[in-house]
Every structure is written in C-alpha cells, then in structure tokens.
Amino acid sequence: QVQLVESGGGLVQAGGSLRLSCAASGSIFSSLVMGWFRQAPGKQRELVASVTSGGLMNYVDSVQGRFTISRDNAKNTVYLQMNSLKPEDTAVYYCNAVRWYGTRRSDYWGQGTQVTVSS
C-alpha cells in the first residue's frame, strides 16, 4: 500500500509560479512511476507529467516548457514546478503512483490540491 500526501496548491496570478509536492509512504518509492494529473470542472482528469523510476519524464503538450516534474528518492517525494501559469491551468491536481506486480498494475492517488490561476 502506498499513501500519497500533496501540498503546495493555492491561488496565483497568471504568469506566476507554484511548486507542488507529493510525499509517499513506504520503502518502495524509488521503484514507482510517479505522475501528476489534473481535473478542471466539467472536464476529464488528464495526465500532466510523469517520471519513471529511471528518471524519464513525460509532459502533456500544454505544459511543455512551463512545468517540470522531478523526484527525490531520498525524501520519497515528487515535485511539480509550475511556471508561467495560465488561467487554463486551474484545476485540482492529483499525485499518482503506479506500482507493477509483474504484469499487474496498481494505481494510488493523493487527495488532490487546488490550483487556481487568476487572470
């Protein structure tokens, strides 16, 4: 079982920055694929960024060049640095962890943190 606790959301003006953090429990963090998802009102949850256990990163096109995902395995924490924020980035952001048991995948989710970008 993996428990995830997010922090760092809030209200920011367009063009500003925020850094989200997600702390994970357990001793298997380094083997997890970590990601950030977001869900805006009336929209489906979408993957924003992910980082594999080997450090490979992936971003949705809309945040490429503005957001950076990183992980600190010593602290069991994944971060999402968000720069040049836009009103359309407003959403609840969720931390996600993926653990593989052979070919079986288990997903774990944080409680979500609200990010609001004002114009």
C-alpha positions as CSV (number, residue, x, y, z in Angstrom):
1,Q,0.0,0.0,0.0
2,V,1.2,3.5,-0.9
3,Q,-0.1,6.6,0.7
4,L,0.3,10.0,-1.0
5,V,0.0,13.4,0.5
6,E,0.1,16.5,-1.7
7,S,0.9,20.1,-0.7
8,G,1.6,23.4,-2.4
9,G,-1.5,24.4,-4.2
10,G,-3.1,27.8,-3.9
11,L,-4.1,31.0,-5.7
12,V,-1.7,32.7,-8.0
13,Q,-1.9,35.3,-10.7
14,A,-1.3,34.5,-14.3
15,G,2.4,34.3,-15.1
16,G,3.2,33.3,-11.6
17,S,4.7,30.1,-10.2
18,L,3.8,27.3,-7.8
19,R,5.5,24.2,-6.7
20,L,3.5,21.1,-5.8
21,S,4.9,18.4,-3.6
22,C,3.8,14.8,-3.0
23,A,5.2,12.7,-0.2
24,A,4.8,9.0,-0.4
25,S,4.9,6.4,2.3
26,G,6.8,3.2,2.3
27,S,10.1,2.0,1.2
28,I,9.4,1.3,-2.4
29,F,9.2,4.9,-3.7
30,S,12.3,4.5,-6.0
31,S,10.6,1.7,-7.9
32,L,7.3,3.7,-8.5
33,V,6.3,5.6,-11.6
34,M,5.1,8.9,-10.3
35,G,2.8,11.4,-12.0
36,W,0.7,14.4,-11.7
37,F,-2.8,14.6,-13.0
38,R,-5.3,17.4,-13.0
39,Q,-9.1,17.8,-13.3
40,A,-10.8,21.0,-14.1
41,P,-14.6,21.5,-13.5
42,G,-16.6,19.6,-16.2
43,K,-13.5,18.0,-17.7
44,Q,-11.9,14.6,-17.5
45,R,-8.8,14.0,-15.5
46,E,-5.7,14.3,-17.6
47,L,-2.1,13.3,-17.1
48,V,0.1,16.4,-16.8
49,A,3.5,14.9,-16.2
50,S,5.1,11.7,-15.2
51,V,8.6,10.4,-14.2
52,T,9.7,6.8,-14.3
53,S,11.9,5.1,-11.7
54,G,14.8,5.7,-14.1
55,G,14.1,9.4,-14.4
56,L,12.4,9.5,-17.8
57,M,9.9,12.4,-17.9
58,N,6.8,12.9,-20.0
59,Y,4.6,16.0,-20.3
60,V,1.3,16.9,-21.9
61,D,1.8,19.3,-24.7
62,S,0.0,22.2,-23.0
63,V,2.6,22.4,-20.2
64,Q,5.7,21.5,-22.1
65,G,8.4,24.1,-21.3
66,R,6.5,25.6,-18.4
67,F,6.2,22.7,-15.9
68,T,9.0,20.5,-14.6
69,I,8.5,17.2,-12.8
70,S,11.2,15.9,-10.5
71,R,11.7,13.3,-7.8
72,D,13.8,12.9,-4.7
73,N,14.1,9.3,-3.9
74,A,15.9,10.0,-0.6
75,K,12.8,12.0,0.5
76,N,10.2,9.8,-1.1
77,T,8.9,13.0,-2.7
78,V,7.9,14.0,-6.2
79,Y,7.6,17.7,-7.2
80,L,5.8,19.7,-9.9
81,Q,7.3,23.1,-10.6
82,M,4.8,25.2,-12.5
83,N,6.0,28.4,-14.1
84,S,4.2,30.9,-16.4
85,L,0.9,29.7,-15.1
86,K,-2.2,30.4,-17.1
87,P,-5.9,30.6,-16.1
88,E,-6.5,27.3,-18.0
89,D,-4.1,25.6,-15.6
90,T,-6.8,26.0,-12.9
91,A,-7.7,22.5,-11.7
92,V,-7.4,20.1,-8.8
93,Y,-4.0,18.5,-9.1
94,Y,-3.6,14.8,-8.1
95,C,-0.5,12.9,-7.3
96,N,-0.4,9.4,-8.7
97,A,1.9,6.4,-8.1
98,V,2.0,3.3,-10.2
99,R,3.3,0.1,-8.9
100,W,3.8,-3.0,-11.0
101,Y,3.4,-6.5,-9.6
102,G,4.7,-8.5,-12.5
103,T,2.1,-7.6,-15.2
104,R,-0.5,-6.3,-12.8
105,R,-0.7,-2.6,-12.3
106,S,-1.8,-0.8,-9.1
107,D,-2.6,2.9,-9.0
108,Y,-2.5,5.0,-5.9
109,W,-3.9,8.6,-5.6
110,G,-3.4,11.5,-3.3
111,Q,-6.3,13.6,-2.1
112,G,-5.8,16.4,-4.5
113,T,-4.7,20.0,-4.1
114,Q,-6.5,23.0,-5.7
115,V,-4.5,25.3,-8.0
116,T,-6.3,28.5,-9.1
117,V,-4.8,30.9,-11.6
118,S,-6.4,34.3,-11.8
119,S,-6.3,36.4,-15.0
